[in-house]
Amino acid sequence: MTADAPGPGEGVGLPPLVDHHCHGVLRHEPDPGTFAALLTESDRPAAAGTTFFDTQTGFAVRRWCPPLLDLPAHCPPDRYLARRAELGPDETRRRLLGATGIGAYLLDTGLPGDLTGPEETAAAGGGTGHEIVRLETLAERLGAATRDAEEFLHALEHAVRDAARTAVGFKTVAAYRHGLALDPRPPAPEALHGAARRWTAGAATRLTDPVLLRHLVQLAVATGRPLQLHTGFGDPDLRLNDADPALLTDFVRATADTGTDLVLLHCYPYHRQAAYLASVFPHVYADFGLTLTHTGTRATAVLAEFLELAPFGKLLFSTDAYGLPELYTVGSALFRTALASVLGDWTASGAWSEADARRVGAMIAADNARRVYGLPGG
């Protein structure tokens, strides 16, 4: 294992990556403003006189993506966007995803918009696609279809069970809707039915009731499928301190003997808390998707911090790419280069053997995810 920087989809001896948490990309060509907005977690325009290209993510896109579109690395954004428009969205997607080295895409289908689905995304990248079901979106679709509380609860239970037959896992964004300090116990029947009556009788379309959120999570845990939980940073819709994974400690304890694995997504800047939970609870895993993309040239340091405490069989690769195929390219490239640098330094110092470095690299890149989600080859 060397510290040389590989290309976006090149080696360090890794198997095809399993991107265990990602999203669809736009089918249409985004205008420059839309493209730039997808480089950030902000939901507002850049401050006057600034651009989201002047971020770690923006610089990483300009480093890794232009050569795949026949341009020099670090070319100006306007030149890059002009070439992208010239090629069109389909060819751009094919080139960028085809260079990632991702072999399996576990795609959260809960976001709105004209986005590629699991099979379409995977086909562009030459891999296989699998679905992750977002619990809140599932409940909101059912809530829009009925105003009867009993019918809603009945349909919700059946929908989660049915989804578990085909999806490889579930995801909750309770961190956005209420925060992670939810009561870990299943809600009492009277509280659940009361919450369902309020939800179905109201005009709200966004599920934020903590009782219903707890019920959703419990339904998912009961299926035995892995449950992904958003933790750490995201868009301004959440309060960052409410997304600290340490707030899940009681829930983690309560689910320890259910047979369901919990996967903490993103985690930053609370990645050390997430690593701690993964180190002391066998059913807890952590990933660094989104984090490496947004820390850019500092990704090596952040990845090393994840590896300080988390057992190596408990870390999973993902990109959390959304909207832009560039984010798949950047996420995979930064992971590979950061991993090569960290493990290369450790082997060069004699702390690790070459064989162990390659084995751990393969675990994080793909093997851990294949085992957790029951994918072929796991």
Secondary structure, DSSP 8 states (H G I E B T S, - for coil): -------TT--SS--SEEEEEE--BBSS---HHHHHHTTSS-SS---TT--TTSSHHHHHHHHHSGGGGTS-TT--HHHHHHHHHHH-HHHHHHHHHHTS-EEEEEEE--S-SSB--HHHHHHHHTSEEEEEEEHHHHHHHHHHH---HHHHHHHHHHHHHHHHHH-SEEEE-HHHHT-S----S---HHHHHHHHHHHHHS---S---HHHHHHHHHHHHHHTS-EEEEES--STTS-GGGG-GGGGHHHHHHTTTSS--EEEEE-TTSHHHHHHHHHH-TTEEEE-TTHHHHHGGGHHHHHHHHHHHS-GGGEE------B-THHHHHHHHHHHHHHHHHHHHHHHTTSS-HHHHHHHHHIIIIIHHHHHHT-TT-
